[in-house]
Amino acid sequence: MGMSSVTGVDIARTHELIRPHVRRTPTLEINGADFGLGDTPLRLKLEHTQHAGSFKTRGAFANLLMRKVPQAGVAAASGGNHGAAVAYAAMRLGHKARIFVPTISSPAKVARIRGYGAELVVGGASYDAALAACEDWIASTGALAIHAFDQTETMLGQGSVGRELEEQAPSLDAVLVAVGGGGLIAGIAAWYEGRTRILGVEPRLAPTLSMALEADRPVDAPAAGIAADSLAPRRIGERVFPIVRRHVAGCVLVEDDAIAQAQRALWDTVRIVAEPGAAAPLAALLSGAYTPAAGERIGIIVSGANTTAVSFAVRA
């Protein structure tokens, strides 16, 4: 399936299919002044309240419900959130799952995956290493590969975030979305099809989309920094990129310090615990990497909360 199969119509159809299995996550309307941002109206999409703790659960169910699952079950490589989502969806639908994660995966994410009863393989220093091990397993067993981002069904599932957000907040001028492999931003951008400006936010230490846009194709990027377990897959997806190039208005980079400050601000201001990747969009506003126009209404995807950072917040 090519780019044309990730459209608003396809996303709406996928959303109807997965709706019984996923939460319609709430949104929070908040004045930017609460974060020291003047009168900018913000709408936070609280996707961290999704089953398994992140938006990834949507794409996982889309894959398991739209593709034939063999006897060998499913397999996925993940920095953590995708693995937890696939493990959860497989548990709910009665399939075997084997999840491969790198050693940098956070303890919170590893614990989630184990808790959902999947077989867990921890090894390799990066997502790429976990992916290589996963591909070997698939080749030898015939298990169904569920890619974290570069799969049509994954993008269709993630696009349902955009569909819900537009229903909940129909008059947004821009939506800020964190970018790792690009499955979430591709799905959301395909849903909006230019009706609202979609902007990517990346850690400066893992600029997969920024480098791809510069080169006009997916290229290898550094994969480091505070959000490396969710926003550092080495390169943007090959299927993702044409969709993003067509529908995404641009991409801004944020420093690790700004991400950590945004995590703290979300906790201090609205008692939201967000993992680093999920705090990146707010970091773009707080750090000035993105400066909204006067009165611009901004949507922010708070994409996941699988972190042990709550311990620092509770102690503080």
Summary of the structure (lengths in Angstrom):
residues: 316
radius of gyration: 17.8
end to end distance: 49.1
largest distance: 56.7
contacts: 1270
relative contact order: 0.16
helix: 47%
strand: 16%
